[in-house]
């Protein structure tokens, strides 16, 4: 019975190794490391099963190798699970958030979103690049490392700024290009209330499309909206499309 069980465990672990090998080949580097640890652990478990089968059918005598591979399996499995757990925790921080703020509290929110954050793309729909960058400089935010998409209507002449028309198609097209060309980890859309050439019911669709672009690049997105400029229905519609809503008061 012990021999049959050992064969069953060996077959199960061998199939697991094949599946894990396929996963490792198709995943990105950060995820690949975690699955690679688990793959090595399951490979050790396969060898553990081989020695158990040999012992059960008295092909070989009892050796310390099965214990060695058993220990390796546990250690590598723990390392792989820990790595994946850390990665999942990190990815959970990169959801899409809708930040509802009042006109009075609006400027207090901006520095905290980009302070000490690497790879920021700042989409300004209302204020020009120069005003935003000058304001953030007062809070010791390194705006030179950020990329700006200025849809305020003013032309920006900085190397890290791109001027676009204030309409959904131009903004999404430019954002898509920037996300592909640069290592963007965080996108600020400031603010959705100032998006032009769009009907009220189309605003949630714009946010849904933009959020999908950001998520496809595994980046975090912050959609800022001023409560005074948005009606309750629009706020509710947008809230259903994001991972988190951050608001100072009820709407």
Backbone torsions as a table, in degrees:
resi	resn	phi	psi	omega
1	UNK	NA	-40.0	179.2
2	UNK	-62.8	-37.9	179.3
3	UNK	-67.3	-41.6	179.0
4	UNK	-64.0	-42.5	178.5
5	UNK	-62.8	-39.8	179.3
6	UNK	-64.4	-37.9	177.8
7	UNK	-66.3	-41.6	178.6
8	UNK	-61.4	-45.5	178.7
9	UNK	-62.4	-39.6	-179.9
10	UNK	-63.6	-45.5	-179.5
11	UNK	-64.0	-43.9	179.4
12	UNK	-61.0	-46.0	-178.8
13	UNK	-68.6	-33.0	178.6
14	UNK	-67.1	-42.0	176.6
15	UNK	-63.6	-39.5	178.5
16	UNK	-61.8	-39.0	179.0
17	UNK	-63.0	-43.4	179.8
18	UNK	-62.1	-44.5	-179.9
19	UNK	-64.4	-46.0	-179.5
20	UNK	-63.7	-36.1	177.9
21	UNK	-62.4	-40.4	177.2
22	UNK	-65.1	-38.1	178.7
23	UNK	-66.1	-44.7	-179.1
24	UNK	-60.0	-39.2	-178.8
25	UNK	-67.3	-25.3	-172.5
26	UNK	-106.2	-0.6	-177.4
27	UNK	-102.0	163.6	179.0
28	UNK	-78.0	167.7	-171.3
29	UNK	-56.4	-44.9	-176.7
30	UNK	-63.2	-42.8	179.4
31	UNK	-75.1	-34.2	-176.4
32	UNK	-58.8	-38.4	-178.0
33	UNK	-62.0	-44.5	178.8
34	UNK	-62.8	-46.8	178.7
35	UNK	-68.0	-28.9	178.1
36	UNK	-65.3	-40.6	176.0
37	UNK	-60.5	-44.4	-179.8
38	UNK	-66.6	-38.4	177.4
39	UNK	-60.5	-45.6	177.9
40	UNK	-63.5	-38.1	177.6
41	UNK	-63.1	-44.1	178.9
42	UNK	-68.4	-32.4	175.6
43	UNK	-63.8	-39.6	176.1
44	UNK	-64.5	-35.4	179.2
45	UNK	-68.3	-34.5	175.6
46	UNK	-61.2	-47.2	179.3
47	UNK	-65.5	-35.5	174.7
48	UNK	-59.5	-44.2	179.0
49	UNK	-65.3	-37.3	178.3
50	UNK	-59.5	-47.7	-178.8
51	UNK	-67.2	-32.7	176.9
52	UNK	-66.8	-38.9	177.3
53	UNK	-65.1	-44.5	178.3
54	UNK	-58.9	-41.2	179.9
55	UNK	-69.8	-40.1	-177.3
56	UNK	-63.6	-37.1	-178.7
57	UNK	-101.3	15.3	173.9
58	UNK	55.4	33.1	175.0
59	UNK	-73.3	-37.9	173.5
60	UNK	-131.7	163.4	175.5
61	UNK	-78.8	175.7	180.0
62	UNK	-71.5	129.9	180.0
63	UNK	-126.9	169.1	178.3
64	UNK	-82.3	-7.9	-175.1
65	UNK	-65.4	-36.0	179.5
66	UNK	-64.3	-39.7	176.7
67	UNK	-65.5	-37.3	-179.9
68	UNK	-64.0	-45.6	178.6
69	UNK	-69.7	-30.8	176.1
70	UNK	-65.1	-42.5	177.5
71	UNK	-65.6	-42.5	178.8
72	UNK	-61.1	-40.0	178.8
73	UNK	-59.4	-48.0	-177.9
74	UNK	-63.9	-46.4	-177.6
75	UNK	-64.1	-44.6	-179.0
76	UNK	-69.4	-36.4	178.2
77	UNK	-64.4	-44.2	178.3
78	UNK	-62.5	-42.8	179.4
79	UNK	-62.4	-42.6	-179.9
80	UNK	-65.7	-45.4	179.4
81	UNK	-64.2	-39.8	179.1
82	UNK	-63.8	-42.3	179.5
83	UNK	-63.6	-45.6	179.5
84	UNK	-66.3	-37.1	178.5
85	UNK	-62.9	-43.9	178.8
86	UNK	-63.6	-39.3	-179.9
87	UNK	-66.6	-44.6	179.9
88	UNK	-63.1	-39.2	177.5
89	UNK	-63.0	-40.4	178.6
90	UNK	-66.1	-42.6	-179.8
91	UNK	-67.0	-30.8	-179.8
92	UNK	-64.8	-21.5	178.5
93	UNK	-80.1	-10.1	-175.7
94	UNK	-105.5	48.8	175.2
95	UNK	-86.7	-175.1	179.5
96	UNK	-107.0	123.0	-174.8
97	UNK	-116.5	140.9	174.9
98	UNK	-105.1	114.4	-177.4
99	UNK	-103.4	110.8	177.8
100	UNK	-95.7	123.7	-178.3
101	UNK	-137.5	161.1	175.7
102	UNK	-91.0	164.4	179.5
103	UNK	-61.3	-33.1	-179.9
104	UNK	-69.4	-40.6	-175.6
105	UNK	-91.0	-4.3	-173.4
106	UNK	-54.4	-51.8	-175.4
107	UNK	-68.7	-22.5	179.2
108	UNK	-70.8	-25.6	-175.8
109	UNK	-78.0	-37.3	-169.6
110	UNK	-58.0	-52.5	-176.5
111	UNK	-59.3	-37.6	-177.5
112	UNK	-66.3	-25.2	-178.6
113	UNK	-75.3	-31.6	-172.9
114	UNK	-114.7	-4.4	-178.5
115	UNK	-63.4	123.5	177.3
116	UNK	61.0	24.1	177.2
117	UNK	-103.6	130.8	-179.8
118	UNK	-93.5	145.5	175.6
119	UNK	71.4	53.7	-177.3
120	UNK	-99.0	133.6	169.5
121	UNK	-112.7	118.8	-175.4
122	UNK	-108.8	114.5	179.1
123	UNK	-99.4	112.1	-179.0
124	UNK	-102.7	115.1	-177.9
125	UNK	-96.2	-13.2	-173.8
126	UNK	-123.3	-56.7	-177.6
127	UNK	-91.5	144.5	179.1
128	UNK	-69.3	159.2	-178.2
129	UNK	-53.0	-46.5	-175.9
130	UNK	-60.3	-39.8	-179.6
131	UNK	-69.3	-43.0	-179.9
132	UNK	-64.7	-47.2	-177.7
133	UNK	-64.8	-39.9	178.7
134	UNK	-64.7	-39.5	178.8
135	UNK	-65.2	-45.3	-179.4
136	UNK	-67.7	-31.9	177.3
137	UNK	-60.2	-31.6	178.6
138	UNK	-63.0	-24.1	-179.5
139	UNK	-103.5	19.0	177.9
140	UNK	59.7	34.6	174.6
141	UNK	-89.4	127.6	-179.0
142	UNK	-78.4	89.8	-177.8
143	UNK	-75.3	-15.7	-180.0
144	UNK	-67.0	-24.4	179.6
145	UNK	-90.4	-2.3	179.7
146	UNK	-96.5	158.2	172.0
147	UNK	-113.8	130.4	-177.3
148	UNK	-107.2	139.5	168.8
149	UNK	-113.7	108.6	-173.7
150	UNK	-97.7	109.9	178.4
151	UNK	-113.2	25.0	-177.1
152	UNK	-78.8	-16.9	-177.1
153	UNK	108.6	-13.1	176.7
154	UNK	-97.7	146.2	178.8
155	UNK	-81.8	135.4	176.2
156	UNK	-110.0	139.6	-175.9
157	UNK	-110.8	12.2	179.8
158	UNK	-81.9	153.3	-179.9
159	UNK	-66.8	-27.4	-177.6
160	UNK	-100.4	25.8	-179.4
161	UNK	-136.0	139.0	178.0
162	UNK	-123.1	125.5	178.4
163	UNK	-87.8	135.1	178.0
164	UNK	-138.1	161.3	173.5
165	UNK	-72.4	147.5	-179.3
166	UNK	-83.2	75.3	173.3
167	UNK	-147.8	153.0	-172.9
168	UNK	-55.5	-44.6	-175.3
169	UNK	-64.2	-47.1	-179.5
170	UNK	-64.0	-40.3	-179.2
171	UNK	-65.7	-46.3	-178.8
172	UNK	-66.6	-39.2	179.5
173	UNK	-64.1	-44.3	-179.9
174	UNK	-67.3	-42.3	178.4
175	UNK	-61.8	-43.1	179.0
176	UNK	-58.0	-42.4	179.9
177	UNK	-67.1	-44.3	-179.5
178	UNK	-63.3	-41.6	179.6
179	UNK	-62.4	-33.7	-179.8
180	UNK	-79.7	-31.3	-175.4
181	UNK	-87.5	-29.7	-173.7
182	UNK	-122.2	160.5	179.9
183	UNK	-85.2	79.5	-176.8
184	UNK	-92.5	127.0	179.4
185	UNK	-111.6	-15.5	-177.0
186	UNK	-147.7	132.8	179.3
187	UNK	-121.3	126.2	176.7
188	UNK	-107.8	124.2	174.8
189	UNK	-108.7	108.5	-171.3
190	UNK	-125.5	111.1	-15.2
191	UNK	-123.3	157.8	-173.1
192	UNK	-64.8	-21.6	179.2
193	UNK	-65.4	-22.1	-174.5
194	UNK	-98.7	9.6	178.0
195	UNK	-71.4	128.9	-176.5
196	UNK	-104.5	176.0	178.5
197	UNK	52.4	41.6	-178.9
198	UNK	-148.0	141.8	176.6
199	UNK	-82.9	158.3	-174.9
200	UNK	-56.0	-44.1	-176.1
201	UNK	-72.7	-13.2	-179.9
202	UNK	-86.9	-14.4	-177.8
203	UNK	-60.6	-46.5	176.3
204	UNK	-59.6	-33.8	178.5
205	UNK	-67.1	-39.2	176.6
206	UNK	-61.3	-44.2	-179.9
207	UNK	-66.3	-37.7	177.6
208	UNK	-63.6	-45.8	179.5
209	UNK	-65.2	-44.2	-179.7
210	UNK	-65.2	-40.4	177.9
211	UNK	-61.7	-38.9	178.4
212	UNK	-64.6	-39.8	176.8
213	UNK	-61.2	-44.6	-178.4
214	UNK	-66.2	-44.3	-179.9
215	UNK	-63.5	-36.4	-179.4
216	UNK	-63.8	-21.1	176.7
217	UNK	-100.0	10.0	178.9
218	UNK	55.3	42.1	178.8
219	UNK	-112.3	165.0	178.4
220	UNK	-95.6	141.5	-179.2
221	UNK	-123.8	134.8	175.5
222	UNK	-120.2	116.5	177.5
223	UNK	-102.4	108.8	-178.0
224	UNK	-90.7	135.2	177.8
225	UNK	-138.4	140.7	177.1
226	UNK	-92.7	123.3	-175.0
227	UNK	-55.6	-38.1	-176.4
228	UNK	-64.4	-22.8	-175.2
229	UNK	-103.6	4.6	-177.8
230	UNK	-126.8	136.7	177.6
231	UNK	-84.3	164.5	-174.4
232	UNK	-60.4	-40.3	-178.6
233	UNK	-63.1	-44.5	179.4
234	UNK	-64.3	-42.0	178.6
235	UNK	-60.5	-44.7	179.5
236	UNK	-63.7	-40.7	-179.8
237	UNK	-64.1	-43.8	179.2
238	UNK	-65.5	-39.5	-177.7
239	UNK	-59.9	-30.6	-179.3
240	UNK	-77.2	-11.9	-175.5
241	UNK	-100.7	-7.1	-177.1
242	UNK	-114.6	169.0	-178.9
243	UNK	-82.1	-28.8	-175.4
244	UNK	-148.7	143.2	174.2
245	UNK	-116.0	127.3	179.6
246	UNK	-117.9	116.5	-175.2
247	UNK	-140.0	146.4	179.8
248	UNK	-81.8	-23.0	180.0
249	UNK	-154.6	166.5	179.0
250	UNK	-68.9	154.6	178.8
251	UNK	-120.2	NA	NA
